[in-house]
Amino acid sequence: MFIPGKIIAIFTFPGIIVHEFAHMIFCKIRKVAVFEVCYFQFDNPQGFVKHERTDNFTTTFLISMGPFLVNTLLCLLICIPAYLPVKFFEIDHLFSYFLVWLGVSIGMHAIPSDEDATNIFEQAKVSVKHFNILAIVSFPIIGLIYLFNALRMIWADLFYGIIIGLGIPSLLFG
């Protein structure tokens, strides 16, 4: 089923905002100047962070992978409190469903963009020559990012959000 990106963006806007916020946070942590931030818009891209270029591979990796770390963790932390009352106390409350929507929408936007993967790849090619371990292990991660982004057309991002937000709590708390 095809649903235009603008409609998906409307329903999952918290994830887009957190994704861009994660990029910005890692820019600040790594002391990389941020020139412009757009947390959400209806145009393509739906959000962005423009920052100075860095030749430090670790910095590029962290800025690019920041949304994966932040969005995944927030998805899990938001969905667990929604899952537990329903599972253990059979409390079927609208707020639990709100938290599930919020957590899954954040989780859906955890995967870095192809542009992020390209940034990592370009610097990894240089850093691997210096036997940078992070650069070496980044190559399969880059491939997974490209693959995952190609699979978005069959809702891989939604499945990721559901697996993190509901699947992991289900495994942890049965």
C-alpha positions as CSV (number, residue, x, y, z in Angstrom):
1,M,0.0,0.0,0.0
2,F,1.4,3.4,-1.1
3,I,1.0,6.3,1.3
4,P,2.7,9.6,0.4
5,G,5.6,10.7,2.5
6,K,3.8,13.8,3.6
7,I,1.0,11.8,5.2
8,I,3.5,9.5,7.0
9,A,5.4,12.6,8.1
10,I,2.2,14.1,9.7
11,F,1.6,10.9,11.7
12,T,5.2,10.4,12.7
13,F,6.4,13.9,13.2
14,P,7.8,13.3,16.7
15,G,10.2,10.8,15.2
16,I,11.4,13.3,12.6
17,I,12.0,16.0,15.3
18,V,13.9,13.6,17.6
19,H,16.0,12.4,14.6
20,E,17.1,15.9,13.8
21,F,17.6,16.7,17.4
22,A,19.9,13.7,17.8
23,H,22.0,15.0,14.9
24,M,22.2,18.4,16.6
25,I,23.0,17.0,20.0
26,F,26.0,15.0,18.6
27,C,27.2,18.1,16.7
28,K,27.2,20.0,20.1
29,I,28.8,17.1,22.0
30,R,31.6,16.9,19.3
31,K,31.9,20.7,19.1
32,V,30.9,20.9,15.4
33,A,29.3,24.2,14.4
34,V,25.6,24.0,13.4
35,F,24.6,26.5,10.8
36,E,20.9,25.7,10.3
37,V,18.4,23.4,11.8
38,C,14.9,22.4,10.6
39,Y,13.2,20.0,12.9
40,F,10.2,19.4,10.7
41,Q,8.8,20.5,7.4
42,F,6.5,19.1,4.8
43,D,9.1,19.5,2.0
44,N,11.8,16.9,1.3
45,P,13.8,16.5,3.4
46,Q,11.4,16.6,6.2
47,G,14.1,17.9,8.5
48,F,17.8,18.6,8.4
49,V,20.8,19.8,10.3
50,K,23.4,21.8,8.4
51,H,26.8,21.7,10.1
52,E,30.4,22.3,9.4
53,R,32.4,19.5,7.8
54,T,34.7,17.5,9.9
55,D,37.6,15.2,9.0
56,N,37.4,13.3,12.3
57,F,35.9,9.9,11.5
58,T,34.5,9.3,15.0
59,T,32.8,12.7,14.9
60,T,31.2,12.0,11.5
61,F,30.2,8.5,12.7
62,L,28.5,9.8,15.9
63,I,26.7,12.7,14.2
64,S,25.4,10.3,11.5
65,M,24.5,7.5,13.8
66,G,23.1,9.7,16.6
67,P,19.5,9.2,15.5
68,F,19.9,5.5,15.6
69,L,21.1,5.6,19.2
70,V,18.7,8.3,20.5
71,N,15.6,7.3,18.6
72,T,16.0,3.6,19.4
73,L,16.6,4.3,23.1
74,L,13.7,6.8,23.4
75,C,11.3,4.4,21.5
76,L,12.1,1.7,24.0
77,L,11.9,4.0,27.1
78,I,8.6,5.5,26.0
79,C,6.9,2.2,25.0
80,I,7.9,0.2,28.1
81,P,5.7,2.3,30.5
82,A,2.8,1.9,28.0
83,Y,3.3,-1.9,27.7
84,L,3.5,-2.8,31.4
85,P,0.1,-1.6,32.6
86,V,-1.6,-3.3,29.7
87,K,0.3,-6.5,30.1
88,F,0.4,-6.9,33.8
89,F,-2.6,-5.0,35.1
90,E,-4.9,-5.2,32.1
91,I,-5.3,-1.4,32.2
92,D,-6.5,-0.5,28.8
93,H,-6.0,3.3,28.9
94,L,-5.9,5.8,26.0
95,F,-2.6,7.2,27.4
96,S,-0.9,3.8,26.9
97,Y,-1.9,3.9,23.2
98,F,-0.7,7.5,23.0
99,L,2.7,6.4,24.4
100,V,2.9,3.5,22.0
101,W,2.2,5.8,19.0
102,L,4.8,8.3,20.3
103,G,7.4,5.6,20.9
104,V,6.9,3.8,17.6
105,S,6.8,7.0,15.6
106,I,10.2,7.9,17.2
107,G,11.5,4.4,16.5
108,M,10.4,4.6,12.9
109,H,12.9,7.4,12.3
110,A,15.9,5.8,14.0
111,I,17.7,4.7,10.9
112,P,20.2,7.2,9.4
113,S,19.6,8.5,5.9
114,D,21.5,7.5,2.8
115,E,23.2,10.9,3.0
116,D,24.4,10.0,6.5
117,A,25.6,6.6,5.3
118,T,27.5,8.3,2.4
119,N,29.2,10.7,4.9
120,I,30.4,7.8,7.0
121,F,31.5,5.8,3.9
122,E,33.5,8.7,2.4
123,Q,35.4,9.2,5.6
124,A,35.7,5.4,6.4
125,K,37.6,4.9,3.1
126,V,40.3,7.3,4.4
127,S,40.2,6.2,8.0
128,V,40.5,2.5,7.3
129,K,43.9,3.2,5.8
130,H,45.0,4.2,9.3
131,F,43.6,1.0,10.7
132,N,40.8,2.8,12.5
133,I,38.7,0.0,14.1
134,L,35.5,2.0,14.0
135,A,36.0,2.7,10.3
136,I,36.6,-1.0,9.6
137,V,33.4,-2.1,11.4
138,S,31.4,0.8,9.9
139,F,31.4,-0.8,6.4
140,P,28.7,-3.5,7.2
141,I,26.7,-0.8,9.1
142,I,26.8,1.4,6.0
143,G,25.5,-1.4,3.9
144,L,22.7,-2.1,6.4
145,I,21.7,1.6,6.3
146,Y,21.5,1.6,2.5
147,L,19.5,-1.7,2.6
148,F,17.2,-0.6,5.3
149,N,16.4,2.7,3.5
150,A,15.7,0.7,0.3
151,L,13.3,-1.4,2.3
152,R,11.3,1.6,3.6
153,M,9.0,1.1,0.6
154,I,7.8,-2.1,2.3
155,W,7.4,-0.5,5.7
156,A,10.8,-1.6,7.2
157,D,10.8,1.6,9.3
158,L,7.4,0.9,10.8
159,F,8.4,-2.7,11.5
160,Y,11.6,-1.5,13.2
161,G,9.6,0.9,15.4
162,I,7.2,-1.9,16.4
163,I,9.9,-4.4,17.1
164,I,11.8,-2.0,19.3
165,G,8.7,-0.4,21.0
166,L,6.6,-3.5,21.5
167,G,8.7,-6.6,20.6
168,I,11.5,-5.9,23.0
169,P,9.2,-5.1,26.0
170,S,7.3,-8.3,25.2
171,L,10.5,-10.3,25.2
172,L,11.7,-8.6,28.4
173,F,8.5,-8.7,30.4
174,G,6.7,-11.6,28.6
